[in-house]
Amino acid sequence: NVPVVYVVTAKFALVDFPQQIAFMMYLNGWFDARGVKCQLCLFHPEHCDSQHPFHLSNLVLLVLILLSAGANQIFVRPAKMKRNEDDEIAVILARIAGLSVAILPFSTSLVMADSNLVQLPDLVHTAFILPCIVGWASAFMLVCWPVVNCCEDDF
């Protein structure tokens, strides 16, 4: 009997994370200034319509991918115990950090995106910089915390 935490972690590592990376690579590879669409327009101008990267089908796919990544927060719950107000705030912050890590490929890609991928790059960068920073800081802590605890001297 496998605990739910292991199944959710495996889903994140094997499905959600690679799926976001692949989708954002597709958007960048197709709609970027040096992307395939731009190169295709050189030889076949009829393919050069003003289709936005986040048109309806891509937007629906993106929302479903992000909902799948964020659904991990629903399945993993902290143990039921008596908590004070500070503990509740810590749980909420941990969930925000978990969601930021879950959408890290998407938020990182949008923070690094230029005007070819998003219509209002300054607004998008402003909206996604905080989840990106929180996600990277949380991922860094998840990697470094065991190393620090392992190498800690007992003086």
Disulfide bonds with the S-S distance in Angstrom:
Cys41-Cys48 1.96
